[in-house]
Amino acid sequence: MKWFERFYTKEKWIKKSVEIEGKLYDKLKEISEKELDASINKIIDACISSLEFGDTVVIYQKEKDEINVARSVIVRESTYKKLEETREKYGISISKIINIAIREGIEIYNKAK
């Protein structure tokens, strides 16, 4: 891999307020602070970018005492377009899509470690 292949090309970033499950956000924070040289926003952006639904959508049941916390996230414009297309196709909220992407991203990350 060439050094410049490690980076995305310049793109506009879009700020969006969403609700993220507290435990998922805490795990992202831990990964960002202790394991990867990436901000929480960049990890969220990467999780969304790699999300593939296919023909079915798996919506996870939130734990009984789990709370969603409103957060401002910043994602690349192309990632936001993917969120909008997914929202229209499946009829689920952007917050749910982001939570699904984070959960699946964390699961894939944990298996790879």
VOBAMAR-945017 format. One line per field, with one value per residue: residue number from 1; residue in one letter; x, y, z of N, C-alpha, C, O in turn. Coordinates in Angstrom, 1 decimal. Example, Ala and Ser with C-alpha at 12.3 -4.5 7.8 and 13.67 -1.06 7.14 Angstrom:
# VOBAMAR-945017
n c(1/2)
res c(a/s)
n.xx c(13.2/12.8)
n.yy c(-5.7/-2.2)
n.zz c(7.8/7.1)
ca.xx c(12.3/13.7)
ca.yy c(-4.5/-1.1)
ca.zz c(7.8/7.1)
c.xx c(13.2/12.9)
c.yy c(-3.3/0.0)
c.zz c(7.8/7.9)
o.xx c(14.2/13.4)
o.yy c(-3.3/1.1)
o.zz c(8.5/8.0)
# end
This chain:
# VOBAMAR-945017
n c(1/2/3/4/5/6/7/8/9/10/11/12/13/14/15/16/17/18/19/20/21/22/23/24/25/26/27/28/29/30/31/32/33/34/35/36/37/38/39/40/41/42/43/44/45/46/47/48/49/50/51/52/53/54/55/56/57/58/59/60/61/62/63/64/65/66/67/68/69/70/71/72/73/74/75/76/77/78/79/80/81/82/83/84/85/86/87/88/89/90/91/92/93/94/95/96/97/98/99/100/101/102/103/104/105/106/107/108/109/110/111/112/113)
res c(m/k/w/f/e/r/f/y/t/k/e/k/w/i/k/k/s/v/e/i/e/g/k/l/y/d/k/l/k/e/i/s/e/k/e/l/d/a/s/i/n/k/i/i/d/a/c/i/s/s/l/e/f/g/d/t/v/v/i/y/q/k/e/k/d/e/i/n/v/a/r/s/v/i/v/r/e/s/t/y/k/k/l/e/e/t/r/e/k/y/g/i/s/i/s/k/i/i/n/i/a/i/r/e/g/i/e/i/y/n/k/a/k)
n.xx c(0.9/0.6/1.6/-0.2/-2.6/-3.8/-5.5/-8.6/-9.9/-10.2/-13.2/-16.5/-17.7/-20.5/-22.6/-24.6/-27.3/-27.9/-29.3/-27.4/-26.8/-25.8/-23.8/-22.6/-21.5/-19.7/-17.9/-16.9/-15.5/-13.6/-12.1/-11.2/-9.6/-7.7/-6.9/-7.0/-5.8/-7.8/-10.6/-13.7/-15.8/-14.7/-14.4/-17.1/-18.0/-16.5/-17.6/-20.3/-19.8/-18.8/-21.0/-23.3/-26.4/-27.8/-30.5/-32.0/-32.7/-31.3/-32.5/-31.4/-32.4/-32.7/-31.0/-32.7/-32.3/-30.8/-29.8/-30.4/-28.4/-28.4/-26.3/-23.9/-22.8/-20.2/-20.0/-18.7/-19.7/-20.4/-20.9/-23.1/-25.0/-25.2/-26.5/-28.9/-30.0/-30.3/-32.1/-34.3/-34.8/-35.2/-36.9/-36.3/-35.0/-32.3/-30.8/-31.2/-30.0/-27.3/-26.7/-26.9/-24.9/-22.6/-22.7/-22.4/-19.9/-18.2/-18.5/-17.2/-14.7/-13.9/-13.7/-11.6/-9.4)
n.yy c(-1.2/2.1/5.2/7.3/6.1/5.5/7.5/9.3/11.1/14.7/16.0/17.3/17.7/16.7/17.8/16.2/15.7/13.0/10.1/8.0/4.8/4.5/2.6/1.8/4.2/4.6/2.5/3.1/5.5/4.4/2.8/4.8/6.4/4.6/2.6/3.0/5.4/7.5/9.6/9.6/10.4/9.8/7.0/6.3/7.2/5.5/3.0/3.3/3.6/1.1/-0.5/-3.0/-3.9/-5.6/-7.7/-7.9/-6.4/-6.2/-5.4/-4.5/-5.4/-3.1/-3.0/-3.4/-1.3/0.5/3.6/6.1/8.6/11.9/13.0/15.0/14.2/14.0/13.4/12.2/13.7/11.9/9.6/10.5/10.7/8.0/7.2/8.6/7.4/4.7/5.1/5.9/3.6/1.5/2.5/3.2/5.1/7.5/7.6/4.9/3.5/4.4/3.4/0.6/0.3/1.1/-0.9/-3.3/-2.7/-2.6/-5.2/-6.6/-5.4/-6.3/-9.1/-9.2/-8.5)
n.zz c(0.0/-0.9/0.7/0.3/-0.2/2.1/2.8/2.4/-0.4/-0.5/0.7/1.3/4.6/6.5/9.1/11.5/13.7/15.7/17.4/19.5/20.8/24.1/25.1/22.7/21.8/23.9/23.5/21.0/21.7/23.4/21.6/19.9/21.7/22.7/20.9/18.0/15.6/15.1/15.0/16.7/15.0/12.5/12.7/12.9/10.4/8.7/9.5/8.6/5.8/5.2/5.6/4.6/3.6/1.8/0.9/3.1/6.3/9.5/12.4/15.5/18.8/21.4/24.5/27.7/29.7/28.3/27.1/24.6/23.4/22.3/19.8/18.0/14.9/12.4/9.1/5.9/2.8/0.8/2.4/3.8/1.8/1.2/3.6/3.3/1.0/1.9/4.0/2.6/1.0/2.9/4.8/7.4/10.2/10.1/12.4/13.4/11.4/11.6/14.2/13.7/11.8/13.4/15.4/13.9/12.8/15.1/15.9/13.7/13.9/16.5/16.0/14.2/15.7)
ca.xx c(0.0/1.3/1.2/-1.4/-3.8/-4.3/-6.3/-9.6/-9.7/-10.9/-14.7/-17.2/-18.2/-21.9/-22.9/-26.0/-27.6/-28.5/-29.2/-26.6/-26.8/-24.7/-22.7/-21.9/-20.6/-18.6/-17.0/-16.2/-14.6/-12.5/-11.3/-10.6/-8.6/-6.7/-6.5/-6.8/-5.5/-8.9/-11.6/-15.0/-16.5/-14.1/-14.8/-18.6/-18.0/-16.0/-18.7/-21.4/-19.3/-18.7/-22.3/-24.0/-27.7/-28.3/-31.9/-32.7/-32.2/-31.3/-32.6/-31.1/-33.2/-31.9/-31.1/-33.8/-31.9/-29.9/-30.4/-29.9/-27.9/-28.3/-24.9/-23.7/-21.7/-19.8/-19.7/-18.4/-20.9/-20.8/-21.5/-24.4/-25.8/-25.5/-27.5/-30.2/-30.5/-30.7/-33.3/-35.5/-35.0/-35.7/-37.9/-35.8/-34.4/-30.9/-30.2/-31.2/-29.0/-26.0/-26.5/-26.7/-23.5/-21.7/-22.8/-21.7/-18.5/-17.6/-18.4/-16.2/-13.4/-13.5/-13.3/-10.3/-8.3)
ca.yy c(0.0/3.4/6.0/8.2/5.3/5.4/8.6/9.7/12.4/15.8/15.9/18.1/16.9/17.1/17.6/15.7/15.3/11.6/9.4/6.8/4.0/4.9/1.6/1.8/5.4/4.4/1.6/4.0/6.4/3.6/2.5/6.0/6.9/3.6/1.6/3.5/6.8/8.0/10.3/8.9/10.7/9.1/5.6/6.2/7.4/4.2/2.0/3.5/3.3/-0.4/-1.2/-3.6/-4.5/-6.7/-7.8/-7.8/-5.4/-6.7/-4.3/-5.1/-5.0/-2.4/-3.5/-2.7/-0.1/1.3/4.9/6.8/10.0/12.8/13.4/15.5/13.5/14.6/12.4/12.7/13.9/10.6/8.8/11.0/10.3/6.6/7.2/9.0/6.3/3.6/5.5/5.8/2.2/0.6/3.2/3.3/6.4/7.6/7.2/3.5/3.0/4.6/2.5/-0.7/0.4/1.1/-2.2/-4.2/-2.3/-3.0/-6.7/-6.9/-5.0/-7.3/-10.4/-9.0/-8.3)
ca.zz c(0.0/-0.9/1.8/0.0/-0.3/3.4/3.1/1.5/-1.1/0.1/0.5/2.2/5.7/6.9/10.5/11.7/15.1/15.8/18.7/19.5/22.0/25.0/25.1/21.4/21.8/24.8/22.8/20.0/22.5/23.9/20.4/19.5/22.6/23.1/19.9/16.6/15.4/14.4/15.8/16.8/13.8/11.4/12.9/12.5/8.9/8.2/9.8/7.7/4.5/5.0/5.9/3.5/4.0/1.0/0.7/4.4/7.3/10.8/13.4/16.8/20.0/22.3/25.9/28.4/30.4/27.4/26.6/23.4/23.7/21.1/19.5/16.7/14.2/11.2/8.1/4.6/2.0/0.1/3.4/4.1/0.6/1.4/4.6/2.8/0.1/2.8/4.7/1.6/0.5/3.9/5.6/8.8/10.5/10.0/13.7/13.5/10.4/12.2/15.3/13.1/11.3/14.5/16.1/13.0/12.7/16.3/15.8/12.8/14.5/17.6/15.4/13.5/16.7)
c.xx c(0.9/0.8/0.0/-2.7/-4.4/-5.3/-7.4/-9.3/-10.6/-12.4/-15.3/-17.8/-19.6/-22.1/-24.4/-26.2/-28.4/-28.5/-28.4/-26.7/-25.6/-23.5/-21.9/-21.0/-19.4/-17.5/-16.2/-15.2/-13.4/-11.5/-10.5/-9.4/-7.5/-6.2/-6.2/-6.5/-6.6/-9.9/-12.9/-15.8/-16.0/-14.4/-16.3/-18.7/-17.6/-17.0/-19.8/-21.0/-19.2/-20.0/-22.9/-25.3/-28.1/-29.8/-32.7/-32.0/-32.3/-31.3/-32.4/-32.0/-32.3/-32.1/-32.1/-33.4/-31.0/-30.6/-29.7/-29.5/-27.8/-26.8/-24.9/-22.5/-21.5/-19.4/-19.4/-19.7/-21.4/-21.4/-22.9/-25.4/-26.2/-26.6/-28.9/-30.8/-31.0/-31.9/-34.5/-35.8/-35.7/-36.7/-37.5/-35.0/-32.9/-30.2/-30.1/-30.1/-27.6/-25.7/-26.2/-25.3/-22.4/-21.6/-22.1/-20.2/-17.7/-17.4/-17.3/-14.8/-12.9/-13.1/-11.9/-9.1/-7.7)
c.yy c(1.2/4.3/6.8/7.4/5.1/6.5/8.7/10.9/13.4/15.7/16.8/17.2/17.6/16.8/17.2/15.3/14.0/11.1/8.1/6.1/4.3/3.9/1.6/3.0/5.2/3.5/2.3/4.9/5.6/3.2/3.7/6.5/5.9/2.7/2.1/5.0/7.4/8.6/9.4/9.2/9.9/7.6/5.4/6.3/6.1/3.1/2.1/3.2/1.9/-1.2/-1.7/-4.3/-5.7/-6.6/-7.7/-6.8/-6.1/-5.6/-5.0/-4.5/-4.3/-3.0/-2.7/-1.4/0.8/2.6/5.4/8.2/10.7/13.2/14.1/14.7/14.2/13.5/13.0/12.8/12.6/9.6/9.2/10.6/8.8/6.4/7.5/7.9/5.1/3.9/5.4/4.4/1.4/1.2/3.2/4.6/6.3/7.2/5.7/2.9/3.2/3.7/1.0/-0.7/0.3/-0.3/-3.3/-3.9/-2.7/-4.5/-7.2/-6.6/-6.0/-8.6/-10.3/-8.9/-9.6)
c.zz c(0.0/0.2/1.5/-0.1/1.0/3.7/2.0/0.8/-0.4/-0.3/1.6/3.3/6.2/8.4/10.7/13.1/15.0/17.2/18.6/20.8/22.9/25.0/23.8/21.4/22.7/24.2/21.8/20.6/22.9/22.7/20.0/20.4/22.8/22.0/18.5/16.6/14.5/15.4/15.8/15.5/12.6/11.5/12.5/11.0/8.2/8.4/8.8/6.2/4.2/5.2/4.6/4.0/3.1/0.8/2.0/5.4/8.7/11.8/14.8/17.9/21.0/23.7/26.7/29.0/29.5/27.0/25.4/23.8/22.4/21.0/18.2/16.1/12.9/10.2/6.7/3.8/1.3/1.1/3.7/3.0/0.8/2.5/4.1/1.9/0.9/3.5/3.8/1.2/1.6/4.8/7.1/9.0/10.3/11.3/13.8/12.6/11.0/13.3/14.8/12.5/12.3/15.1/15.2/12.8/13.9/16.3/14.9/13.3/15.6/17.1/14.8/14.5/17.2)
o.xx c(1.8/-0.4/-0.9/-3.7/-5.5/-6.0/-7.3/-8.5/-11.5/-12.8/-14.8/-18.2/-19.7/-21.9/-25.3/-25.3/-29.4/-27.8/-28.7/-26.7/-24.5/-22.4/-20.7/-19.8/-18.3/-16.3/-15.0/-14.0/-12.3/-10.3/-9.3/-8.4/-6.3/-5.1/-5.2/-7.0/-6.4/-10.1/-13.0/-16.4/-16.7/-14.5/-16.6/-19.4/-18.2/-17.2/-20.3/-21.7/-19.5/-20.0/-23.1/-25.2/-28.6/-30.4/-33.9/-30.8/-33.4/-30.4/-33.1/-32.5/-31.2/-33.2/-32.3/-34.2/-30.5/-31.8/-28.5/-30.3/-27.2/-26.2/-25.7/-21.4/-22.3/-18.5/-19.9/-20.6/-22.6/-22.3/-23.8/-26.6/-27.3/-27.5/-29.8/-32.0/-32.0/-32.8/-35.5/-37.0/-36.6/-37.4/-38.4/-34.4/-32.2/-29.1/-29.1/-29.4/-26.7/-24.6/-25.4/-24.5/-21.4/-20.5/-21.2/-19.4/-16.6/-16.4/-16.5/-13.8/-11.8/-12.2/-11.2/-8.0/-6.7)
o.yy c(1.3/4.2/7.0/8.0/4.5/6.5/8.3/11.7/13.1/15.5/16.9/16.1/18.8/15.7/17.8/14.7/13.9/11.6/7.3/6.8/4.4/4.3/1.4/2.9/5.6/3.7/2.1/5.0/6.1/3.3/3.6/6.9/6.3/2.1/1.7/5.7/7.7/8.1/8.5/8.2/9.4/6.9/4.5/5.5/5.6/2.3/1.1/2.5/1.4/-2.4/-0.9/-5.2/-6.7/-5.5/-7.4/-6.5/-6.6/-4.8/-5.9/-3.4/-4.8/-3.5/-1.5/-0.4/1.8/2.6/5.2/8.8/10.3/13.8/13.8/14.6/14.9/12.7/14.1/12.1/12.4/8.8/8.4/10.3/8.5/5.6/6.8/7.7/4.5/3.0/4.9/4.1/0.6/0.5/3.2/5.1/5.3/6.6/5.1/2.0/2.3/3.2/0.3/-1.7/-0.4/-0.8/-4.0/-4.8/-3.2/-5.0/-8.1/-7.3/-6.3/-9.3/-11.3/-9.1/-9.5)
o.zz c(0.8/0.6/2.4/-0.1/1.1/4.8/0.9/1.2/0.4/-1.4/2.7/3.1/6.2/8.8/10.0/13.7/14.4/18.1/17.8/21.9/22.3/25.0/23.8/20.9/22.4/24.4/21.6/20.1/22.8/22.9/19.6/19.9/23.1/22.2/17.9/17.5/13.4/16.5/14.9/14.9/11.8/10.5/11.8/10.4/7.3/7.5/8.3/5.5/3.1/5.0/3.7/4.8/3.6/0.7/2.0/5.2/9.0/11.9/15.2/17.8/21.4/24.1/26.4/28.9/30.0/26.7/25.2/24.5/21.4/21.9/17.3/16.6/12.3/10.6/6.4/4.1/1.3/0.8/3.9/3.3/0.5/2.4/4.4/1.9/0.6/3.6/4.2/1.1/1.3/5.6/8.0/8.1/10.4/11.3/14.3/12.9/10.9/13.4/15.3/12.7/12.2/15.4/15.7/12.8/13.7/16.7/15.2/13.2/15.7/17.6/14.7/14.1/18.0)
# end
